[in-house]
């Protein structure tokens, strides 16, 4: 089932799977929320509202704040939440963004709300204006031609060998890692 879903998602939205944090289930959930014509969503704000990630003003007096949206597609909101948690755990850019928000006095809920809104914005762009996914089928032969091991590649790129193997086989695409891997192979 998961393999079939991965194949379908790869055919329809390969850029989604190739982006950090998106998995098969979360990608399929967001694609399902967007529907068969994501271009009908005229803006990233409309997609965020559809997913329940658009902020709702909750200001009173001189206090200017927003609260979490409890409406929208709850499964899509869950998918955005899962992607936010994965990125908080693994992506240095996301962690630094969250720290900047915390230094301005935002609570954990506020940080997650901001992250989900940013991820919804990114998802809309990936669905409506997808960038081409870099090829990975030639990475393994290039590595073999240079006499390099998976462990050497993983060590240089700061990841585990299984991740490099999955990238080479095309079972778990990652555009950023593929570009960095290709650049490294050309410099070695």
C-alpha positions in Angstrom: 0.0 0.0 0.0 2.7 2.5 1.0 4.7 1.6 -2.1 1.7 2.1 -4.4 1.0 5.4 -2.7 4.7 6.5 -3.2 4.5 5.6 -6.9 1.3 7.6 -7.4 2.7 10.6 -5.5 5.9 10.4 -7.5 3.9 10.5 -10.7 1.7 13.4 -9.7 3.8 15.6 -7.4 7.5 14.5 -7.4 8.7 17.9 -6.1 6.6 17.3 -2.9 8.4 14.1 -2.1 11.8 15.6 -2.9 11.4 18.4 -0.4 12.7 17.9 3.2 10.1 16.9 5.7 7.4 15.6 3.3 6.7 11.9 3.5 4.4 9.7 1.5 1.4 10.0 3.9 1.8 13.7 4.6 2.3 14.5 0.9 -0.7 12.4 -0.2 -2.8 14.0 2.5 -1.9 17.5 1.3 -2.4 16.6 -2.3 -5.8 15.2 -1.5 -6.7 18.4 0.3 -5.7 20.4 -2.7 -7.9 18.3 -5.0 -7.3 17.3 -8.6 -6.8 20.9 -9.7 -4.6 22.7 -7.2 -4.4 25.7 -9.5 -8.1 26.5 -8.5 -6.6 27.7 -5.2 -5.7 31.2 -6.4 -3.2 32.0 -3.7 -1.1 30.5 -1.0 -3.4 32.1 1.6 -6.4 30.2 0.2 -4.5 26.9 0.5 -3.5 27.9 4.1 -7.2 28.6 4.9 -8.2 25.3 3.4 -5.7 23.5 5.6 -6.6 25.4 8.7 -3.2 27.1 8.9 -4.3 30.7 8.3 -4.0 32.8 11.4 -7.1 34.3 13.0 -6.8 37.7 14.6 -7.4 37.6 18.3 -6.4 41.1 19.3 -7.9 43.0 22.2 -7.1 46.6 23.0 -3.4 47.3 22.5 -2.5 43.6 22.3 -2.0 42.4 18.7 -1.9 38.6 18.4 -3.2 35.7 16.4 -4.5 32.3 17.4 -4.6 28.9 15.9 -7.3 28.2 13.3 -9.5 25.3 14.4 -11.3 25.2 11.0 -10.3 23.8 7.6 -9.3 20.3 6.6 -8.1 18.7 9.8 -6.1 15.9 8.1 -4.2 18.5 6.0 -3.6 20.5 9.2 -2.3 17.3 10.8 0.1 16.8 7.9 1.4 20.3 8.2 1.9 19.7 11.9 3.9 16.5 11.2 6.1 18.2 8.7 6.7 21.1 11.1 7.8 18.6 13.8 10.1 16.7 11.5 11.7 20.0 10.4 12.1 21.2 13.9 14.0 18.0 14.7 16.1 17.8 11.6 16.4 21.1 9.7 18.8 23.7 11.0 17.1 26.6 9.1 13.7 25.7 10.7 15.3 25.5 14.2 16.9 29.0 13.7 13.6 30.4 12.5 11.9 28.9 15.6 14.5 30.4 17.9 14.1 33.8 16.3 10.3 33.6 16.9 10.9 32.5 20.5 13.2 35.5 21.1 10.4 37.8 20.1 8.2 36.3 22.8 6.2 33.8 20.8 5.0 30.7 22.6 5.4 27.1 21.3 1.9 27.2 19.9 2.6 30.4 18.1 5.8 29.0 16.7 4.0 26.0 15.4 1.3 28.2 13.9 3.9 30.2 12.1 5.7 27.1 10.9 2.5 25.5 9.6 1.6 28.7 7.7 5.1 28.8 6.1 4.9 25.1 5.2 1.4 25.6 3.7 2.9 28.5 1.6 5.7 26.2 0.4 3.2 23.3 -0.3 1.0 25.5 -2.5 4.1 26.5 -4.6 5.2 22.9 -4.9 1.7 21.9 -6.1 0.9 24.8 -8.4 4.4 25.7 -9.6 6.5 22.5 -9.2 10.2 22.8 -9.8 11.9 19.9 -11.7 13.3 17.2 -9.5 17.0 16.5 -10.0 17.9 13.1 -11.5 19.4 10.6 -9.1 19.8 7.5 -11.3 23.3 8.4 -12.3 24.7 9.1 -8.8 25.6 5.5 -8.0 27.6 4.9 -11.2 29.4 8.3 -10.7 30.3 7.2 -7.1 31.5 3.8 -8.3 33.6 5.5 -11.1 35.4 7.6 -8.5 36.0 4.6 -6.2 34.0 6.1 -3.3 32.0 4.2 -0.7 28.6 5.0 0.7 30.2 5.7 4.1 32.5 8.3 2.5 29.6 10.0 0.8 27.4 9.9 3.9 30.2 11.3 6.1 30.9 14.2 3.7 27.2 15.1 3.4 26.5 14.7 7.1 23.9 12.0 6.8 23.7 8.2 7.2 24.6 5.6 4.6 21.0 4.4 4.3 19.9 7.9 3.3 22.5 8.0 0.5 21.5 4.5 -0.7 17.8 5.5 -0.8 18.7 8.6 -2.7 20.7 6.6 -5.3 18.0 4.1 -5.7 15.3 6.7 -6.0 13.2 5.3 -3.2 13.4 8.5 -1.0 14.2 11.6 -3.1 15.6 14.7 -1.6 16.3 17.6 -3.9 18.8 19.4 -1.6 20.7 16.3 -0.8 20.8 15.3 -4.5 22.2 18.6 -5.5 24.8 18.6 -2.8 25.8 15.0 -3.6 26.2 15.7 -7.3 28.4 18.8 -6.6 30.5 16.8 -4.2 30.9 14.0 -6.8 32.1 16.5 -9.4 34.7 18.0 -7.1 36.2 14.7 -6.0 
